[in-house]
Amino acid sequence: MTYAVLLSLAGAGLALWAATRSWSVELAVRPAPLPPERTTRSGAALLPWLPALALVGLAGGGAVLATRGRVRQVLGALLALLGLAVAAGGGYGLGADFGGAVSRQWPALCLAGGVLAAAGGLLTALRGRGWPGMGARYERPARTGAPTGEPAGGPVDGRRTTEAWDALDRGEDPTVS
């Protein structure tokens, strides 16, 4: 589970970082004596959906820890598809002609990040069902019909909370039946 979460988080984080870098620089010639105007465009400006998918991948990588069973497997499949979409965006950036000088390193890192995130999602989809979930201490206890709302089977089962405090005042232990 650790490998899957780290792959998903590292891949999505790398893709998000690479999408915010300058992918193309365009120089517009202006009349003399003015210097040429330099226009840079990031991957996020060229493909606006790319950083959004990377952010969802980051959130999904953390959600792997909070889910279990079939839900975790479905989440893994969604993360795999999301990683493939991010990788496709990086691949498009490698092959597209955006005009001007194009940097190929950032789309390549975005492609690599998408592949890593997809690998983490695939690992989760294939093996995630048997991984342990969060402990029971994070779950809400079952409620009873009692007006106090104490969980069933607790130490003051069937008694009001004020009765337990009164027992303590008398020197009795309310947890002993």
C-alpha positions, 0 to 999 in steps of 0.5 A: 500500500505504501508503494501505491500511495507514494507512486500516486502522490509522487507522480501527480506532484511531479506532473503538477509541478511540470505543468506549471513550468514554461513549455514554450517561449515566443518572441515577437519582433518589434520595431527598432530600437525596441527589443523583441517581446517575449511571451512564455506559456506554461503547460497550464496555459496551454492545457488548462485541464492538466494541473486540475487532473494532477490535483485530483490525482494528489487528492486521490492518492491520499484517499487511498488511505481512507478507503477500503475494499471495493471502493479502494479498488474503484478509486485505484482504477480511477487514479489509473485512468487519471494518470493516463490522461495526465501522461497523454497531456505530457505526450501531447506537449512533447509532440505539439508545435506551440510556436516559438521555442518549445521546451521538451523537458517539462512535458516529458516530466509531466508524461513521467509523472502521469505514468507513475500516478497510473502505476500507483492507481493500477497497483491499488486497483489490482491489490487494494482490496486486501490492504488494511483500512483505517482502524476502528478508532476513526469510525463513529460508534453505533448509537443506541436508543438511549437518550444519553447517546452512549454507545451500546455495551459501554461501561454505563450501559443503560444508565444516565450519565448523571447517575455515573457521576453521582456514583463517583460522588458516593465513592462507587465505581460506575464501570463495575456492574 
